[in-house]
Amino acid sequence: MLRAMIAANLPFLSSFRRDLHRHPELRFEEHRTAAAVVAELQNAGYTVRQGMGGTGVAATLKGRRDGPGILLRADMDALPIREKNVFAHSSTCEGRMHACGHDGHTTMLLGAALLMKTLPAPECDVHFVFQPGEEGGAGARKMMDDGLFDEFPTAAVFGMHNWPDLPVGQFGLRVGPIMAAGQRFRITVNGRGAHAAQPQLGIDPIPIACAIVQQFQTLIARHKSAVDPAVISVCMFNAGETDNVIPDSAELRGTVRTLSSSLLKKLQGEMARIAESIASMHGAKAVLDFFQYYPATVNTAVEAAFCKHVLESCFGAEQVDGDVQANMTSEDFGFMLEERPGAYILIGNAAQGNNHRLHNAHYDFNDDVIAYGVEYWIRLAQSYLPRGE
């Protein structure tokens, strides 16, 4: 019966998802997206909290029992990427696209919220949270700072992300870290400019910056356990304005990611030591700043086991990898998991003909996934019992 109800709603949900894809909005600019979600929730009879954490949306389905409920979260923001797809629902906003599937995440959670309003009440309250600013904005943290858990008392939190490495109909999760802790960094190497023909009169920051990049790789290879994953990626190198002048400074920017907060802190100290030492050797100075911290996304054992049971009950044990490999991408859902128990799962999104990876200009969420995501959310909410019951 539930699957028939979901199937009947798929044309609307697919249309809704594609409309979001045509109109992507960057972090904390999700005004149109939030308004579309709010309109559907209100039409279904929900009382909606708007503007939390900037543009966040939340609504509650009352359960049969008093007390803290469960929180189901979807993210809404797009990325500053110029879409290269040419299908009918490709982005109409130059330089912006849903390259990570948040249009699909929003649609699946909305579909579950709309259908659950027509079903018998669950045991406990279910909070549907549509979050802004996941892509580098720590929107989860901003909603929490804005009183999310106070306004919506929460016993456990649950999240989900589409995963192009898994076929449609398959799922992955694990106990412990499933996404990495991450932090962005900026290194400014301050030298002294000079004419390109007279480098001896200056302090060239460019080879100094290059040496810093190379030495960072020794941190990964020689300054940590080989079985403790970590990634340092320098992704931007900016220096100079013309081809015959040695610049005064060079700037490096990138990210460092680990599966443990303690290793992240250690690597940050080592990165600062290397940058400052190399610069000093050449008479320059290096200033290193860390910003936009995301904690590791760490699933708690009881909640991960519960999600695995729900998935296996719905789709079969053969469709669920309960020990999926942890990934070095980062997710601000980790902020919620630092304060509440919960679990974050991966839902297969691989599609024939368009199996591009996340953050790719050719990526598109696979609408065949919607039904699986909606069913999972509903079954999870219907099955959950507070701890000890």
PEHUCOR-V639507 format. One record per backbone hydrogen bond with DSSP energy under -0.5 kcal/mol. CO is the residue of the C=O (numbers start at 1). NH is the residue of the N-H. Records with the same first field share a line. If there is no record, write none. Layout:
CO->NH  NH
This chain:
1->5
2->6
3->7
4->8
5->9
6->9  10
7->10
9->13
10->14
11->15
12->16
13->17
14->18
15->19
16->20
17->21
18->22
19->23
21->24
22->92
25->78
26->29
29->31
30->34
31->35
32->36
33->37
34->38
35->39
36->40
37->41
38->42
39->43
40->44
41->46
42->45
46->48
47->60
48->50
49->58
51->54
52->56
53->55
56->51  52
57->130
58->49
59->128
60->62
61->126
69->155  156
70->72  127
71->158
72->129
73->160
74->131
79->81  97
81->83
87->90
92->94
93->96
97->79  99
99->359  360
101->104  105
102->106
103->107
104->108
105->109
106->110
107->111
108->112
109->113
110->114
111->115
112->116
113->117
115->118
116->119
122->64
123->65
125->70
126->61  128
127->72  129
128->59  130
129->74  131
130->57
131->76
133->137  139
134->136
138->142
139->143
140->144
141->145
142->146
143->148
144->147
147->151
148->152
153->69
155->341
156->71
157->343
158->73
159->345
161->347
163->166  349  350
166->349  350
167->170
170->348
171->321
172->346
173->324
176->299
178->327
179->297
181->258
182->294
183->256
184->291
185->254
186->289
187->189  252
188->190  287
189->191  250
190->285
192->203
194->246
195->198
198->201
199->202
203->192  205
204->208
205->209
206->210
207->211
208->212
209->213
210->214
211->215
212->216
213->217
214->217
215->218  219
216->219  220
217->221
218->222  223
219->223
225->228
227->229
229->259
231->257
233->235  255
236->253
238->251
242->245
244->196
246->194
247->205
248->191
249->240
250->189
251->238
252->187
253->235  236
254->185
255->233
256->183
257->231
258->181
260->264
261->265
262->266
263->267
264->268
265->269
266->270
267->271
268->272
269->273
270->274
271->275
272->276
273->277
274->278
275->279
276->280
277->281
278->282
279->282  284
280->283
285->190
287->188
289->186
291->184
294->182
296->298
297->178  179  299
299->176
300->304
301->305
302->306
303->307
304->308
305->309
306->310
307->311
308->312
309->313
310->314
311->315
312->316
316->319
317->320
319->171  321
320->322
321->173  324
327->180
329->180
331->334
332->335  336
333->336  337
334->338
335->339
336->339  340
341->157
342->300
343->159
345->161
346->172
347->163
350->168
351->354
357->360
360->363
361->84  85
365->367
366->369
367->370
369->373
370->374
371->375
372->376
373->377
374->378
375->379
376->380
377->381
378->382
379->383
380->384
386->389
